[in-house]
Amino acid sequence: MGEPAPTFDIPKECVAAVVKNEGPDFYVEVEKVPVPEIGPKDVLIKLNATGLCLSDIHFMLNDWNLPKMSEMGTKCAGHEGAGVIVKVGEDVKAYKVGQRAGFKPIQDVCHACEYCQSGKETYCLKAVFTGGMCDGSYKQYVVSPENYTTLIPDGVSDYVAGPVMCSASTIYTSLKESDLRPGQWAVFPGGGGGVGIQGVQLASAMGIRPIVVDTGDERRKLATSLGAEHFVDFKEDDPVKKVLEITGGGAHGVIVTAVQSYPIALDYLGNRGGGQVMCIGLPPHGKYHVDLNPSQLVFRNQSIKGTLVSSMADIDETLDFAKRGLLRLEPTVVGLSKFNESVQKLKNGQVAGRIVVDFNMP
């Protein structure tokens, strides 16, 4: 006989950071909300922590040309949750109470279309975006469908596992799809931020040579301590010129998380044959376009490609990097009282690395 499953007292209400005044002057307020009901094929996850991601900010700003959160009945943003399963629906077979689980950028997909059938389910046209189309990880209790739930392995803390759900795995998928090989140069514009810094560590673990383009001593220290071979401060140097110098003519890949750098992203490739620009950051609607000369792509076999968030398989692979100690995110951890302040800092571009909110801290 195995050990009996733990039991959890599930309250009627839980804490959540609810968005107010959706739009350019939004803020979040911590208040009590009802604990959601689950269906027969769902699990209820009690979150211990949530990462704060720039995508949350865009959902609350409503600057992406998507329907408003309020029109979808969504009160809480967030999609980097880590916690424990406290209840399972009567038809759930694969999971049990007490297992650790994450809450991802996509809450569910259709499981039947060509994308779902081929491991590209994040491109499912019926995907439900967490924190935009349904309540996200800014709420302590969340509903996850059994067939789209990710388990967190032992040895990976909630503070690392939360951000793996989106930022770390998103950039891991982009690195994989970039076809970069060990020994090649990758430039990370915005590499000192939350998504970029995890990409730097993963690239380094994969044998790729990271160059971070960002600004400030705090980000320089962070980036070089976590695997960046070079840090180019765009306020001190012409970043393109510097990168072409370091790489001997051009980077093999450019992994763009800082949307402000899209207009110059192609320039980092220089004359590198086969170089690729990978688009990750999602700019506000109508801003920061890539103006390209097709002849450059033709003459140098260069390309531009976008990747969204990660499949379940890629998230598991990224969690494995963390389990092996190769993704050592050291986020700034805050309690509930600092929720809005932290979200505003992120909105204003004042965060190096990642902020994680711990639901168990005041």
N, C-alpha and C positions, 0 to 999 in steps of 0.2 A: 504493500500500500504506500502511495506517495503521501507527502504532507497534505493536510487539509488546506483548501484554498483560503486565503485570508478573507475576512468579511469587512466591509466598509459601511459606516453609517453615512448615508447620503442625505445632506440637508435639503430643505425646500428651496433655499436661496443661496447664492454664492456671490463672490465679489467679481466685478468686471470693470474695465476702463471703457466707458461708453462715450462715443464721439458726440460732440455738441457743436452746433453751428457749422455743420459740414460746408467746406469751401475754403477760401483763402485764409480765413481767420479761425479755423477750427481749433478746438482743444478737446482733451479727454478728461472725464471726471470719474473717479472711482466710486461706484455705488453698488447696491445689492440688486441682483436680477434673479429671476427664477432659474433653477437648475433645469436644463432641457430634458424632455422625455425621449427615450430611445425607441426605435422600432425593433421588430423581431430579429432583424439581421444586422443590427448596429451594436457598437460598444460605446460605453460612456467612459471618457478619459478625464481624470482629475489632473489638471496641469500643475506642476510645481514651478515651471518657468516658461517664459516666452522671450524669444529674441525680438528686437525691434528692427524692422527692415524698412528701407526707403520706399518700397512698394506700398507699405501700410500708409505712409504719408500721402502718396499719390491717390490712394483710394479715398482718404479723408479730405484731401484738397479737391477731389473730383476733377483732375486736370488731364485725364487720359481719354476723353471722348468715349467713356463707358457709361452705362446707366448709374445713377447715384446709388450709394449704399442704402439710403433711406427708401428709395423706390423698390429696393429688393427686400426691405424689411430687416436690413442688417444694422446692428447697433455697435458691434465690436469688430475692429480690424484685427490684423495679426495672423501669421501663418508659420510661426517657428516655435511650435509648442512641444514640451516634453513633460511627461507625467506617467501616470499609472492607470491601468484599466480597473475601474471600481464596480462595473456592472456590465453584464452581457445580455443581449436579447435572447429569447427562448430558442431561436433557430441557429444561434452562433455555434459553430463547431470548432473553429481553428484557434480561438483565443480563450484565455480564462482570466478571471479576476486575479489581480496581483501582478500581472505581467506589465512591464514598462512599455510605453508606446508613445509615438510622436504624432503631431498634428501638422499636416503639410500644406503647401500653397494651393494644392487642389484637393478638395474634400472628397470628390467622387467623379467618376467618368462613366460612359455608357457600357463599357466592357464588351461591346459587340461590333464596333465599326472597324474599318481597316487599320486605323491608328492603334486602337486598343488591342487588336489581334497581333500587332507586330512589335510590341514593346515601345511604341511611340505614343502611349496613351495621353501624354500631356498635350498632344495636339488634337485630341478628341473635341469635336465641335460642341459636344454637350457637357464639357468639363465644367464643374462647379468651382469657381475660384473662392478659396477660403478668405474670409475677411472682407470680401466685396459682395459676393452673391449669397453668402451665409455667414453667420457669426464666426469670428476667428478666435485666435489664441489670446486675445486680450480679455478672455473670459475664463474663469477657473475650471468650469466643467464644459466639455465639448463632446459632440456626437460625431463618431467616425464609423463609416460602413465597414463591416467585417472584411469585405473583399478589397478594401483600399486602406487598410491600416498597416502602419510600419512599426515593427517592434524595435526597441532599443536594446543593444547588447549590454551585458554587464561590463563594467570597466570603462564605460563612457558616461561622464557626468551629465546631468540634465542641462547644465550650463553650456556644454559643448554640443549635446545632441539636439537641442532646440534649434540653434543656428544651422546645424547640418541639414535640417529639413528643407531649408531654402537656400541660404547664401552659399554654404560650402558645396552642396551637391550641385547647385545650379552652375557654378563655375567649373566644377569637376566635369560635368557633361560637356560644357563648352570646350574645355581642354581636350577631352577625348575626341570630339567632333572636329577639332582644328587639325587633327593628324600631326601635331607637333611630335617630334621624336627626341629622345635623350640627346643632350648636347646642343640643341637648337635654342635660339633666343626668343623669349616671349616678353612683350612690353605690356605692362599693366597700368594704363592711365586710370588714376583713382585707386591705385593698389594699396594705399594706406587706409582705405575705408573698410567697412565690415565685410563686403563680398570679396573685394580685391585681396585683402590680407589673407583670407583663407585660400584663395587661388594661388597666391605666392607660395604658401606652404605646400599645397598639393603639387604644384608644378615642380618645386624643388624635390619633393619625394619621388616624382616621376622622372627625374633626371633632366628636366627642362631648365634653362637658365633665365631666371626672372629679373627684369629691370622694372622698377617702380617709378612712375612719373606722378608726383604729388607735391605737396608743399608742407613745410614746417618741421621743426626738430622732433616733435612727438611722433609724427608719422615716419620720419626718417629712421628713428630708433626702432620703432615697432617693425618696420619693413625689413631692415637689415638684420634684426635679431631673429626674424622668422624665415629667412632664406633668400631675401633679395640680394643678388650679386652687386647691383648698382641701384642707387637712388638718385633720380634727377629731379631737382627742385625747379618747377616751372617758373617760379618767381625770380630765380637766380640765373637760369640758363635758358637758351632757346632749346626746348626739349627735343624737337625733331633733329636738329643739328647734332646734339649730344648723343642721341640714340644711334644715329647713322655712324657716328664716330666709334662708339663702343662696339657696335655689331659688325663693323667693317662693311658698311654699305646698305644695311637694312635688316630689320627684324624678320624672323620667320613667321611670327604670329603676333597679333595685337588683340588683347582681350579687354574690351571696353566696358568698364562698369561706370565710369564718370561720364555722364551724357554730354557734358560741355566739350569733351574732346572729340566728339564725332566729326566735326568739320576738318580736323587735321589727322584723323586716325589713319587714313591711307598713306599719308606722308611717311609714317614710321616704317613702312615696308621698303622705302627707297627703291632700289632696283633688284630686290631679292626675288628671284624666280620662284613661283609657287607660293609666295607669301599670302597669308589670309588675315583678314580683319574679322574677328568674332564679336558680334553685337549681343550684349547682355542687358546693359542699362536701358530702361524705357523712358525716353524724354517726355516732358509734357507735350500734349497735342500741338503739332505745328512748329515745334522748336528743334534746333540742333540737327540739321540734316547733313548727310554725306553727299557732297557734290563730287561726282566722279567723271573722269575722262575714260571712256571705254577703251581707248587705245592703250592706256597704261596697263589695264587688266589683260588685254590681248597680248601685247609685246612681252609682258613679264609673267603671264600665266597666273595672275593674282585674282583673288576673289574676296567677296564679302558674304558672310553667312550669319544668320541669327539662330540662337537657341533659346528656348523658354526655360521652364524649370525641369527638374529631373524626373525620370521614370522611377518607379518603385525599385527597380534593379539597381539603378545608379545611386539611389539614396542608400541602399544597403551596402554598396561598395564603398561609398564615402564614409559611412559609419565604421566600416572595417579599417579605413585609414586612421580614424580617431582611436579605435580600439588598440591599434598597434602603436599609438603614441606619435603618429606622423602628422596629426592635425591637433596642434596644441593651442587652441584658441584660449586666450586669457581675457575673457570679456570683463567689462565693467558691470558689476552686479549691483542692482538697486532694489529697494523695496517699493511697496505700493504707493507710499507717500510721494515718491519721486517720479511717478508714472508720466504725468503730463509734462513735467520739466524735461524729462529725458526725450519724450517725443518731440518737444519743441526744439531741443538741441539738435536732434537728427534732422528736423525740417530745415534748420538754419545752417546745416553743414558744419556743426561744431563737434563732431564725434570722430575720434580716431579708433579704428577697430569696431567692436560690437558692444552694444548695451543689452544686457539681459535683465528682465524684471523677475524677481523671485516672489511668487504669490504668498509664500510663507513668511516674508519679511514685512514689517510695518512700513 
